[in-house]
Amino acid sequence: MKKNLNRVYGLFSFLLLCACNDTATQQQQTTPATVSDTTTVQQRDTAAIPPGGAMILNASSYHGDEVGDSVSRKSWTGLFRNAGGYYLDATRIQTARVYDAVLDESENGPHTGIEVRALHKDTAILLISGVPYLRTGPVTAVPELSAGDRSFFTLQPGDSSRFNYAGHSYTLIARGTKKQVDDQPGNEIITDYRLYLAGDKNGKRIEQLLTAQKNLDDTLPCIIFCGDLDGDGLPDFLIDTTDHYNVFQPTLYLSAQAAADKLLLRVAKHTSVGC
């Protein structure tokens, strides 16, 4: 059985219904990854998630060990979307104990699941805590790398996708190994998967590893959102860095605090499972 749709895909369903009318210029091209440049700085990994309590959540339901009741006492900023587009806004969240169809014996209780709600007029795409340099206001997104009719954006090993943001060109690159397991089309195993972002910074071409998985179980890491969340004019990313179809692992990458030789800093991630 795939992921519990009521749990993990509450956000997914909302994104599928959104239309993309954002103003970022995006030139999406899925082509074989041939990026090579003698000026490229090969980054082996992003910086480790810094200490300090940064946290991200989705407005959804979780197993009891995935979210603590204390999260409602934290200060939160939400990434929201309405008819006018994306924006960041301060929000409070509320938690409630709910029936966990996987772990609880009866709907009559006791209940061990935790539902997270954003107390806001619009639906939250992401809830962020512990990142003090975020500023509320409109967010310009890259349409093809965010919500819309394409759902989530994925790249197979050997593919790349170029996009523009604020006059600068970037390329997402996927590398890895695909092996056909039988004579049925599409029955493949993907190993050593790596997703990179390439772009120019301080006069140098940087190619930075965003996520790597040794083995993928019937899934691919996918881009959920791309846009400037931290106000520095550069693209930030929300990526599901999962390696398993039953795991949802949104990971937030921001550019404002990235090192001089990196494009992004991995700020926070959250892991939850379905059934």
Order of alpha helices (4+ residues) and beta strands (2+ residues): alpha-alpha-beta-beta-beta-beta-beta-beta-beta-beta-beta-beta-beta-beta-beta-beta-beta-beta-beta-beta-beta
